[in-house]
């Protein structure tokens, strides 16, 4: 996760570009997403209507916003409700590189089984804030390769914990995560300002981290357990 503050001229250009693009974030356009797993978005969301705050403070969604997002705890999981910025970090591809993403970095905090960075445009992954006095993700049982249920517009997408970001900002996922949920995946002008729920299951890890099928299989099991336990 990177700072999303642009110079005024660049921000204006990005806004114009966004206006010209299909409105994926509205859910009215963009790639169709098949349901992943057997647990519905409604059933998961029904379990996260109230927040037992775990974090010592709250997070910003972007540099210019106020800190308003807490990390909440449930049996077997932590969750937050935020925006989605687009992470295109990791292996350089035609969709994720210095030309497509002004904040591009050629590495991710967690790596594939062969040691290479993750591929943001093909692997659904989520970014967690770097550990700080606000919250320490590893102390909460969240680890690289952990399973996340990402919910948006009545869709459930399973992802892995794949990268870390700034210690005071929350709400980011890979290009592939956004695309599967019908959110504009453009790393510069895409994303959505609100409406995304991230449920991170504790003490779970996908192996290998790059296997999305394994993430869906384990995620479905953990989602069922989450429904039973909350």
KOLMI-617517 format. One record per residue (C-alpha): z negated, y negated, x negated. Coordinates in steps of 0.1 Angstrom, whole numbers, plus 5000, padded with zeros to 4 digits. Layout:
# residues N
<pt Z="Z" Y="Y" X="X"/>
...
This chain:
# residues 230
<pt Z="5000" Y="5000" X="5000"/>
<pt Z="5009" Y="4966" X="4987"/>
<pt Z="5003" Y="4930" X="4997"/>
<pt Z="5029" Y="4921" X="5023"/>
<pt Z="5027" Y="4883" X="5017"/>
<pt Z="5061" Y="4869" X="5009"/>
<pt Z="5071" Y="4834" X="4998"/>
<pt Z="5079" Y="4813" X="5029"/>
<pt Z="5117" Y="4814" X="5024"/>
<pt Z="5116" Y="4852" X="5019"/>
<pt Z="5094" Y="4857" X="5049"/>
<pt Z="5118" Y="4836" X="5070"/>
<pt Z="5147" Y="4856" X="5058"/>
<pt Z="5129" Y="4889" X="5066"/>
<pt Z="5121" Y="4876" X="5101"/>
<pt Z="5157" Y="4868" X="5107"/>
<pt Z="5167" Y="4902" X="5094"/>
<pt Z="5141" Y="4919" X="5116"/>
<pt Z="5155" Y="4900" X="5146"/>
<pt Z="5189" Y="4914" X="5139"/>
<pt Z="5178" Y="4950" X="5135"/>
<pt Z="5172" Y="4975" X="5163"/>
<pt Z="5137" Y="4972" X="5177"/>
<pt Z="5124" Y="5006" X="5166"/>
<pt Z="5088" Y="4994" X="5169"/>
<pt Z="5092" Y="4988" X="5206"/>
<pt Z="5100" Y="5025" X="5211"/>
<pt Z="5132" Y="5016" X="5229"/>
<pt Z="5155" Y="5025" X="5200"/>
<pt Z="5155" Y="5045" X="5168"/>
<pt Z="5155" Y="5082" X="5160"/>
<pt Z="5141" Y="5106" X="5186"/>
<pt Z="5110" Y="5124" X="5176"/>
<pt Z="5102" Y="5159" X="5188"/>
<pt Z="5066" Y="5167" X="5195"/>
<pt Z="5048" Y="5182" X="5165"/>
<pt Z="5022" Y="5208" X="5173"/>
<pt Z="5007" Y="5217" X="5206"/>
<pt Z="4981" Y="5190" X="5210"/>
<pt Z="4992" Y="5159" X="5230"/>
<pt Z="4988" Y="5123" X="5220"/>
<pt Z="4968" Y="5117" X="5251"/>
<pt Z="4943" Y="5144" X="5243"/>
<pt Z="4938" Y="5131" X="5208"/>
<pt Z="4935" Y="5095" X="5219"/>
<pt Z="4909" Y="5104" X="5245"/>
<pt Z="4886" Y="5115" X="5217"/>
<pt Z="4888" Y="5082" X="5198"/>
<pt Z="4881" Y="5056" X="5225"/>
<pt Z="4848" Y="5045" X="5209"/>
<pt Z="4839" Y="5039" X="5173"/>
<pt Z="4809" Y="5050" X="5153"/>
<pt Z="4816" Y="5028" X="5123"/>
<pt Z="4814" Y="5045" X="5089"/>
<pt Z="4827" Y="5017" X="5067"/>
<pt Z="4803" Y="4991" X="5054"/>
<pt Z="4827" Y="4963" X="5064"/>
<pt Z="4861" Y="4960" X="5080"/>
<pt Z="4896" Y="4959" X="5067"/>
<pt Z="4925" Y="4935" X="5070"/>
<pt Z="4959" Y="4948" X="5081"/>
<pt Z="4977" Y="4923" X="5058"/>
<pt Z="4966" Y="4896" X="5033"/>
<pt Z="4969" Y="4868" X="5059"/>
<pt Z="4950" Y="4885" X="5087"/>
<pt Z="4912" Y="4886" X="5093"/>
<pt Z="4891" Y="4917" X="5085"/>
<pt Z="4889" Y="4934" X="5119"/>
<pt Z="4896" Y="4971" X="5114"/>
<pt Z="4866" Y="4995" X="5109"/>
<pt Z="4868" Y="5031" X="5097"/>
<pt Z="4852" Y="5052" X="5124"/>
<pt Z="4836" Y="5087" X="5123"/>
<pt Z="4839" Y="5117" X="5146"/>
<pt Z="4830" Y="5154" X="5142"/>
<pt Z="4854" Y="5167" X="5115"/>
<pt Z="4874" Y="5135" X="5111"/>
<pt Z="4876" Y="5098" X="5104"/>
<pt Z="4900" Y="5074" X="5122"/>
<pt Z="4912" Y="5039" X="5125"/>
<pt Z="4935" Y="5019" X="5147"/>
<pt Z="4958" Y="4995" X="5130"/>
<pt Z="4993" Y="4984" X="5122"/>
<pt Z="5019" Y="5003" X="5101"/>
<pt Z="5034" Y="4988" X="5070"/>
<pt Z="5061" Y="5009" X="5053"/>
<pt Z="5054" Y="5026" X="5020"/>
<pt Z="5086" Y="5034" X="5000"/>
<pt Z="5068" Y="5043" X="4968"/>
<pt Z="5074" Y="5075" X="4948"/>
<pt Z="5106" Y="5091" X="4937"/>
<pt Z="5135" Y="5068" X="4936"/>
<pt Z="5161" Y="5075" X="4963"/>
<pt Z="5189" Y="5057" X="4981"/>
<pt Z="5165" Y="5045" X="5008"/>
<pt Z="5135" Y="5038" X="4986"/>
<pt Z="5141" Y="5018" X="4954"/>
<pt Z="5138" Y="4983" X="4938"/>
<pt Z="5168" Y="4971" X="4959"/>
<pt Z="5155" Y="4982" X="4993"/>
<pt Z="5118" Y="4974" X="4987"/>
<pt Z="5105" Y="4943" X="4970"/>
<pt Z="5071" Y="4960" X="4964"/>
<pt Z="5086" Y="4993" X="4952"/>
<pt Z="5066" Y="5014" X="4927"/>
<pt Z="5080" Y="5046" X="4912"/>
<pt Z="5047" Y="5065" X="4916"/>
<pt Z="5022" Y="5077" X="4942"/>
<pt Z="4985" Y="5084" X="4938"/>
<pt Z="4990" Y="5121" X="4946"/>
<pt Z="5019" Y="5142" X="4933"/>
<pt Z="5040" Y="5172" X="4943"/>
<pt Z="5032" Y="5207" X="4930"/>
<pt Z="5057" Y="5201" X="4902"/>
<pt Z="5039" Y="5170" X="4891"/>
<pt Z="5065" Y="5145" X="4904"/>
<pt Z="5056" Y="5116" X="4928"/>
<pt Z="5061" Y="5121" X="4965"/>
<pt Z="5093" Y="5112" X="4983"/>
<pt Z="5086" Y="5085" X="5009"/>
<pt Z="5118" Y="5088" X="5028"/>
<pt Z="5115" Y="5125" X="5034"/>
<pt Z="5078" Y="5133" X="5034"/>
<pt Z="5055" Y="5119" X="5061"/>
<pt Z="5024" Y="5106" X="5043"/>
<pt Z="4997" Y="5080" X="5049"/>
<pt Z="4982" Y="5055" X="5025"/>
<pt Z="4944" Y="5051" X="5023"/>
<pt Z="4925" Y="5021" X="5009"/>
<pt Z="4913" Y="5026" X="4974"/>
<pt Z="4876" Y="5033" X="4972"/>
<pt Z="4854" Y="5002" X="4973"/>
<pt Z="4821" Y="4989" X="4986"/>
<pt Z="4837" Y="4988" X="5021"/>
<pt Z="4844" Y="5026" X="5022"/>
<pt Z="4849" Y="5055" X="4998"/>
<pt Z="4875" Y="5079" X="5013"/>
<pt Z="4866" Y="5108" X="4989"/>
<pt Z="4830" Y="5105" X="4998"/>
<pt Z="4840" Y="5110" X="5035"/>
<pt Z="4857" Y="5143" X="5028"/>
<pt Z="4892" Y="5128" X="5026"/>
<pt Z="4914" Y="5139" X="4997"/>
<pt Z="4949" Y="5138" X="4985"/>
<pt Z="4970" Y="5162" X="5005"/>
<pt Z="4946" Y="5160" X="5034"/>
<pt Z="4960" Y="5162" X="5069"/>
<pt Z="4965" Y="5132" X="5092"/>
<pt Z="4975" Y="5130" X="5128"/>
<pt Z="4994" Y="5097" X="5133"/>
<pt Z="4998" Y="5086" X="5169"/>
<pt Z="5022" Y="5060" X="5182"/>
<pt Z="5039" Y="5054" X="5215"/>
<pt Z="5026" Y="5087" X="5229"/>
<pt Z="5040" Y="5107" X="5199"/>
<pt Z="5020" Y="5127" X="5174"/>
<pt Z="5033" Y="5130" X="5138"/>
<pt Z="5014" Y="5151" X="5112"/>
<pt Z="5013" Y="5137" X="5077"/>
<pt Z="4994" Y="5141" X="5044"/>
<pt Z="4972" Y="5116" X="5025"/>
<pt Z="4998" Y="5107" X="4999"/>
<pt Z="4989" Y="5073" X="4983"/>
<pt Z="4962" Y="5048" X="4979"/>
<pt Z="4965" Y="5010" X="4983"/>
<pt Z="4945" Y="4978" X="4980"/>
<pt Z="4908" Y="4981" X="4986"/>
<pt Z="4907" Y="4956" X="5015"/>
<pt Z="4938" Y="4964" X="5034"/>
<pt Z="4945" Y="4993" X="5058"/>
<pt Z="4974" Y="5005" X="5079"/>
<pt Z="5004" Y="5019" X="5060"/>
<pt Z="5025" Y="5051" X="5060"/>
<pt Z="5057" Y="5064" X="5044"/>
<pt Z="5092" Y="5057" X="5055"/>
<pt Z="5095" Y="5092" X="5068"/>
<pt Z="5064" Y="5088" X="5090"/>
<pt Z="5076" Y="5056" X="5106"/>
<pt Z="5111" Y="5070" X="5112"/>
<pt Z="5097" Y="5101" X="5129"/>
<pt Z="5076" Y="5080" X="5152"/>
<pt Z="5105" Y="5057" X="5162"/>
<pt Z="5092" Y="5028" X="5141"/>
<pt Z="5117" Y="5008" X="5121"/>
<pt Z="5113" Y="5023" X="5086"/>
<pt Z="5128" Y="4994" X="5066"/>
<pt Z="5103" Y="4988" X="5038"/>
<pt Z="5108" Y="4950" X="5039"/>
<pt Z="5113" Y="4941" X="5075"/>
<pt Z="5101" Y="4972" X="5094"/>
<pt Z="5068" Y="4986" X="5106"/>
<pt Z="5048" Y="4976" X="5136"/>
<pt Z="5020" Y="4951" X="5140"/>
<pt Z="4997" Y="4973" X="5161"/>
<pt Z="4993" Y="5004" X="5182"/>
<pt Z="4990" Y="5031" X="5155"/>
<pt Z="4961" Y="5055" X="5154"/>
<pt Z="4953" Y="5075" X="5123"/>
<pt Z="4931" Y="5105" X="5125"/>
<pt Z="4923" Y="5120" X="5091"/>
<pt Z="4908" Y="5155" X="5092"/>
<pt Z="4879" Y="5161" X="5067"/>
<pt Z="4878" Y="5187" X="5039"/>
<pt Z="4914" Y="5199" X="5046"/>
<pt Z="4943" Y="5200" X="5022"/>
<pt Z="4979" Y="5210" X="5025"/>
<pt Z="4993" Y="5232" X="4998"/>
<pt Z="5018" Y="5224" X="4985"/>
<pt Z="5014" Y="5188" X="4994"/>
<pt Z="5052" Y="5184" X="4998"/>
<pt Z="5055" Y="5210" X="5025"/>
<pt Z="5057" Y="5192" X="5059"/>
<pt Z="5058" Y="5225" X="5077"/>
<pt Z="5024" Y="5234" X="5062"/>
<pt Z="5011" Y="5200" X="5073"/>
<pt Z="5022" Y="5206" X="5108"/>
<pt Z="5007" Y="5241" X="5110"/>
<pt Z="4974" Y="5231" X="5095"/>
<pt Z="4973" Y="5198" X="5115"/>
<pt Z="4978" Y="5216" X="5148"/>
<pt Z="4949" Y="5239" X="5140"/>
<pt Z="4927" Y="5210" X="5130"/>
<pt Z="4937" Y="5190" X="5160"/>
<pt Z="4927" Y="5218" X="5183"/>
<pt Z="4893" Y="5221" X="5165"/>
<pt Z="4889" Y="5183" X="5168"/>
<pt Z="4894" Y="5184" X="5205"/>
<pt Z="4868" Y="5212" X="5209"/>
<pt Z="4842" Y="5195" X="5187"/>
<pt Z="4843" Y="5160" X="5202"/>
